[in-house]
Amino acid sequence: MRGSPRLKNSDHIPALLKRVSHQRIRKDTFCLSKEPLRFRKLNYTIPGRTKTTLDEADDFIAARLASFGYAVGREGCLVQAFRRDLKKNIHHQYSTPHAHDPWHVAWNLSARKVGSTVPEETILLISHKDSMSWIDSPGANDNAIGTAVNLELARVLARYRSRRSFWFLFCNEEHWPWTSVTAARNARLRGEKIIALFNLDGPGVRKPEDREADRMTCFSVYYAPEAERLADLMAEVNRDYALGLVTARHKTDRVNNDDGSFIKEGYRVAVHNIGSMPYADPNYHLEGDVPELCDFASAAATARATLAAAVRLDSE
């Protein structure tokens, strides 16, 4: 990554950063993981209602995107609910469904903002919106909060006149197979030119020692050398705009998470912005992953850094 461009009075990023609200992120996270929706899965329907909780969550997300002025796209994918294997590690008790288990249609939701001068180049912001299908977990940190952050970025950028196109993608990772696989494959078949991908999964989760020291941490996890510049950019904007994060790069040898689905299709400029590495939530994949334990100030700081990085890329 080349050195930071000199900040100018005409820089529009600070005004955008001021619009990011941790209160709105908090409100949406509570809506998606406590009230009115405690779960977001296809194998559970609230008694007396006709839609599954994941379908209800999709309606909530689509309504929020529409209120920002976006046309919402839906991409259907056939999935099954994971089974639970109590013999496994407590945080990884999901197991592959049996062939005769029910199939459901899960939806990838998309909102797009077409660029004004380089519309063929796309910056992708992705988050998975479902909660665990094998256990009754609210999935607040994993990943209602990432969904709420992505919604907030879509809101802030709705009226920003971008040079390049922005794609806000809400997929499903806690059902089998992951629906980001379908999104990535179809993006390749369409010939999408994705110049950067930011995966928002677990922002704000800090290690106990970082919470105690009041350090807001953000790890930018990348696999391909081409993505190292995105990890550097996250640190760069954090410094330039005094966002208060302690940033770190983390090179992984494992293609994983929803960014991994795109990496496997050739989109190697991808990072996963996460609050801790290794992931430090003691309630990971458990019933105790509730929104009351989320760190919304830290998640909002990660949202601002991701926003600044994406807009700086757009402005290049």
C-alpha positions as CSV (number, residue, x, y, z in Angstrom):
1,M,0.0,0.0,0.0
2,R,1.4,3.4,-0.9
3,G,1.7,6.1,1.7
4,S,-1.4,7.8,2.9
5,P,-2.6,10.7,0.6
6,R,-2.4,14.0,2.4
7,L,-5.7,14.8,4.0
8,K,-7.4,17.8,2.5
9,N,-10.1,20.2,3.6
10,S,-12.2,18.7,0.8
11,D,-12.0,15.2,2.2
12,H,-15.6,14.0,2.6
13,I,-14.7,10.9,4.8
14,P,-15.0,12.7,8.2
15,A,-18.6,13.8,7.4
16,L,-19.5,10.2,6.5
17,L,-17.8,8.9,9.7
18,K,-19.9,11.2,11.9
19,R,-23.1,9.6,10.5
20,V,-22.2,6.1,11.9
21,S,-24.1,5.5,15.1
22,H,-23.5,2.7,17.6
23,Q,-27.0,3.3,18.9
24,R,-28.5,2.3,15.5
25,I,-26.2,-0.7,15.4
26,R,-27.3,-1.6,18.9
27,K,-31.0,-1.2,18.0
28,D,-30.8,-3.4,14.9
29,T,-28.7,-6.1,16.7
30,F,-31.3,-6.3,19.5
31,C,-34.1,-6.5,16.9
32,L,-32.4,-9.4,15.2
33,S,-31.3,-11.4,18.3
34,K,-33.8,-10.6,21.0
35,E,-37.0,-8.7,20.2
36,P,-38.9,-9.3,17.9
37,L,-36.6,-12.1,16.7
38,R,-34.5,-14.2,19.1
39,F,-33.4,-16.6,16.3
40,R,-32.7,-16.4,12.6
41,K,-33.0,-20.0,11.3
42,L,-35.1,-21.9,8.8
43,N,-35.9,-24.8,11.2
44,Y,-37.7,-22.7,13.7
45,T,-41.0,-20.7,13.4
46,I,-42.4,-18.7,16.3
47,P,-45.6,-20.3,17.4
48,G,-48.6,-18.7,15.8
49,R,-46.6,-17.3,12.9
50,T,-46.4,-18.6,9.3
51,K,-42.8,-17.6,8.4
52,T,-39.6,-19.1,9.7
53,T,-37.4,-16.8,11.9
54,L,-34.8,-16.5,9.1
55,D,-37.5,-15.5,6.7
56,E,-38.8,-12.9,9.2
57,A,-35.2,-11.6,9.6
58,D,-34.9,-11.3,5.8
59,D,-38.1,-9.2,5.8
60,F,-36.6,-6.9,8.5
61,I,-33.3,-6.5,6.6
62,A,-35.1,-5.9,3.3
63,A,-37.4,-3.3,4.8
64,R,-34.4,-1.5,6.3
65,L,-32.5,-1.5,3.0
66,A,-35.7,-0.3,1.1
67,S,-36.0,2.5,3.6
68,F,-32.6,3.7,2.6
69,G,-33.7,3.8,-1.1
70,Y,-32.2,0.5,-2.3
71,A,-33.9,-2.0,-4.6
72,V,-33.4,-5.3,-2.8
73,G,-32.3,-8.4,-4.7
74,R,-33.1,-12.0,-3.6
75,E,-31.0,-15.0,-4.6
76,G,-32.5,-18.3,-3.6
77,C,-30.4,-21.2,-2.4
78,L,-31.3,-24.7,-1.2
79,V,-30.0,-25.5,2.2
80,Q,-30.4,-27.9,5.2
81,A,-30.2,-27.3,8.9
82,F,-27.0,-28.6,10.5
83,R,-27.4,-31.4,13.0
84,R,-25.9,-31.3,16.5
85,D,-23.2,-33.7,17.7
86,L,-22.8,-33.5,21.4
87,K,-19.5,-35.5,21.2
88,K,-17.7,-32.6,19.6
89,N,-16.1,-29.6,21.2
90,I,-18.8,-27.4,22.8
91,H,-18.2,-24.6,20.3
92,H,-18.2,-26.8,17.2
93,Q,-21.0,-29.2,17.7
94,Y,-22.5,-28.8,14.2
95,S,-22.5,-31.8,11.9
96,T,-23.4,-32.4,8.3
97,P,-27.1,-33.0,7.7
98,H,-28.4,-36.4,6.6
99,A,-29.5,-36.8,3.0
100,H,-33.2,-37.2,4.1
101,D,-33.3,-34.1,6.3
102,P,-35.6,-31.3,5.0
103,W,-34.4,-28.9,2.4
104,H,-35.3,-25.2,2.7
105,V,-34.9,-22.1,0.5
106,A,-32.6,-19.6,2.0
107,W,-32.1,-16.2,0.5
108,N,-29.1,-14.0,-0.2
109,L,-30.2,-10.4,0.1
110,S,-28.4,-7.8,-2.0
111,A,-28.4,-4.0,-2.2
112,R,-26.4,-2.2,-4.9
113,K,-25.2,1.3,-5.4
114,V,-24.1,1.9,-9.0
115,G,-20.9,4.0,-9.4
116,S,-20.9,7.2,-11.4
117,T,-17.7,6.9,-13.4
118,V,-16.3,3.4,-12.9
119,P,-19.5,1.3,-12.3
120,E,-17.9,-1.9,-13.6
121,E,-15.6,-2.0,-10.5
122,T,-17.3,-3.2,-7.3
123,I,-16.5,-2.9,-3.6
124,L,-18.3,-5.7,-1.7
125,L,-19.4,-5.5,2.0
126,I,-20.6,-8.9,3.2
127,S,-22.1,-10.3,6.4
128,H,-23.9,-13.5,7.2
129,K,-27.3,-12.9,8.8
130,D,-28.5,-16.3,10.1
131,S,-28.0,-17.8,13.6
132,M,-27.1,-21.4,14.4
133,S,-29.4,-24.0,13.0
134,W,-28.3,-26.7,15.4
135,I,-28.8,-24.9,18.7
136,D,-31.1,-22.2,20.1
137,S,-28.6,-19.4,20.1
138,P,-29.5,-15.8,19.5
139,G,-26.2,-15.4,17.6
140,A,-25.8,-11.8,18.6
141,N,-22.0,-11.5,18.1
142,D,-22.2,-14.2,15.4
143,N,-23.5,-12.5,13.5
144,A,-26.5,-10.2,14.2
145,I,-24.0,-7.4,15.1
146,G,-22.1,-7.8,11.8
147,T,-25.4,-7.7,9.9
148,A,-26.3,-4.5,11.8
149,V,-22.9,-2.9,10.9
150,N,-23.5,-3.8,7.3
151,L,-26.9,-2.2,7.4
152,E,-25.4,0.9,9.0
153,L,-22.8,1.2,6.2
154,A,-25.5,0.8,3.6
155,R,-27.5,3.6,5.2
156,V,-24.5,5.9,5.4
157,L,-23.4,5.3,1.8
158,A,-26.9,5.5,0.3
159,R,-26.6,9.1,-0.7
160,Y,-22.8,9.2,-1.2
161,R,-21.9,9.8,-4.8
162,S,-19.5,7.0,-5.4
163,R,-17.2,6.6,-8.4
164,R,-17.3,2.8,-8.2
165,S,-20.2,0.5,-7.4
166,F,-21.0,-0.8,-3.9
167,W,-22.6,-4.2,-3.2
168,F,-24.0,-5.0,0.2
169,L,-24.5,-8.7,0.6
170,F,-26.4,-10.5,3.4
171,C,-25.9,-14.3,3.2
172,N,-26.2,-17.4,5.4
173,E,-23.4,-19.3,7.0
174,E,-25.0,-21.4,9.8
175,H,-27.0,-23.6,7.4
176,W,-25.5,-26.1,4.9
177,P,-24.2,-25.4,2.3
178,W,-23.2,-21.8,2.9
179,T,-25.1,-19.5,0.6
180,S,-22.1,-17.2,0.0
181,V,-20.8,-20.1,-2.2
182,T,-23.8,-19.5,-4.5
183,A,-23.3,-15.7,-4.4
184,A,-19.6,-16.0,-5.3
185,R,-20.1,-18.5,-8.1
186,N,-22.8,-16.4,-9.7
187,A,-20.6,-13.3,-9.3
188,R,-17.9,-15.1,-11.3
189,L,-20.3,-16.3,-13.9
190,R,-21.6,-12.7,-14.4
191,G,-18.1,-11.5,-14.7
192,E,-18.2,-9.2,-11.7
193,K,-15.1,-7.1,-11.2
194,I,-14.7,-7.0,-7.4
195,I,-11.8,-4.8,-6.5
196,A,-12.2,-5.2,-2.7
197,L,-14.2,-7.4,-0.3
198,F,-14.7,-6.6,3.4
199,N,-16.4,-9.4,5.5
200,L,-18.0,-8.2,8.7
201,D,-18.3,-11.2,10.9
202,G,-17.9,-10.8,14.7
203,P,-16.8,-7.2,14.9
204,G,-16.4,-5.9,18.4
205,V,-15.6,-9.2,20.2
206,R,-12.6,-8.5,22.3
207,K,-10.3,-10.6,24.5
208,P,-10.9,-10.2,28.2
209,E,-7.5,-8.4,28.7
210,D,-8.4,-6.0,25.9
211,R,-11.8,-5.2,27.4
212,E,-10.1,-4.7,30.8
213,A,-7.6,-2.3,29.3
214,D,-10.3,-0.6,27.2
215,R,-8.5,-1.5,23.9
216,M,-10.9,-1.6,20.9
217,T,-9.3,-4.2,18.7
218,C,-9.8,-5.0,15.0
219,F,-8.0,-7.8,13.2
220,S,-8.0,-7.8,9.4
221,V,-7.6,-11.4,8.4
222,Y,-6.4,-12.1,4.9
223,Y,-5.4,-15.1,2.9
224,A,-4.0,-14.0,-0.4
225,P,-1.0,-11.6,-0.9
226,E,-3.3,-9.4,-3.0
227,A,-5.4,-8.6,0.1
228,E,-2.5,-7.5,2.3
229,R,-3.0,-3.9,1.0
230,L,-6.6,-3.9,2.4
231,A,-5.3,-4.9,5.8
232,D,-2.8,-2.1,5.6
233,L,-5.5,0.3,4.6
234,M,-7.6,-0.5,7.7
235,A,-4.6,0.5,9.9
236,E,-4.0,3.6,7.7
237,V,-7.5,5.0,8.0
238,N,-7.6,4.2,11.7
239,R,-4.5,6.4,12.1
240,D,-5.5,9.2,9.7
241,Y,-9.0,9.7,11.2
242,A,-8.1,8.9,14.8
243,L,-10.8,6.1,15.1
244,G,-9.4,4.7,18.3
245,L,-8.9,1.1,17.2
246,V,-5.9,-1.1,17.9
247,T,-5.5,-2.7,14.5
248,A,-3.6,-5.7,13.5
249,R,-3.1,-7.8,10.3
250,H,-3.5,-11.5,10.5
251,K,-2.3,-13.7,7.7
252,T,-4.1,-17.0,7.6
253,D,-3.3,-20.2,5.6
254,R,-7.0,-21.3,5.7
255,V,-9.6,-20.2,3.2
256,N,-12.6,-19.8,5.5
257,N,-15.8,-17.8,6.2
258,D,-17.8,-16.0,3.6
259,D,-14.8,-14.2,2.2
260,G,-13.3,-17.6,1.6
261,S,-16.2,-18.5,-0.8
262,F,-15.2,-15.5,-3.0
263,I,-11.5,-16.3,-2.7
264,K,-12.2,-19.8,-4.1
265,E,-13.9,-18.2,-7.1
266,G,-10.8,-16.0,-7.8
267,Y,-11.7,-12.9,-5.8
268,R,-8.5,-12.7,-3.8
269,V,-8.7,-9.1,-2.6
270,A,-10.7,-10.0,0.5
271,V,-10.3,-9.3,4.3
272,H,-12.4,-10.4,7.3
273,N,-12.7,-7.6,9.9
274,I,-13.1,-9.3,13.3
275,G,-12.7,-8.1,16.9
276,S,-10.3,-10.8,18.1
277,M,-8.0,-13.4,16.7
278,P,-8.4,-16.2,17.8
279,Y,-12.0,-15.4,18.3
280,A,-12.5,-14.7,22.0
281,D,-16.3,-14.9,22.6
282,P,-16.8,-17.6,25.3
283,N,-20.4,-17.9,24.1
284,Y,-19.5,-18.7,20.5
285,H,-22.1,-21.0,19.0
286,L,-23.9,-21.2,22.4
287,E,-27.2,-20.1,23.9
288,G,-25.4,-17.3,25.8
289,D,-24.5,-15.3,22.7
290,V,-27.0,-12.6,23.6
291,P,-27.0,-8.9,22.6
292,E,-26.6,-7.6,26.1
293,L,-23.0,-8.9,25.9
294,C,-22.1,-7.2,22.6
295,D,-19.6,-4.4,22.5
296,F,-21.3,-1.8,20.3
297,A,-18.8,1.0,20.7
298,S,-16.0,-1.3,19.4
299,A,-18.2,-2.6,16.6
300,A,-19.0,1.0,15.6
301,A,-15.3,1.8,15.5
302,T,-14.8,-1.1,13.2
303,A,-17.7,0.1,11.1
304,R,-16.1,3.5,10.7
305,A,-12.7,2.0,9.8
306,T,-14.3,-0.2,7.2
307,L,-16.3,2.7,5.8
308,A,-13.2,4.9,5.6
309,A,-11.2,2.2,3.9
310,A,-14.0,1.5,1.3
311,V,-14.5,5.2,0.5
312,R,-10.8,5.8,0.2
313,L,-10.6,2.9,-2.3
314,D,-13.5,4.4,-4.2
315,S,-11.8,7.7,-4.3
316,E,-8.5,6.4,-5.7
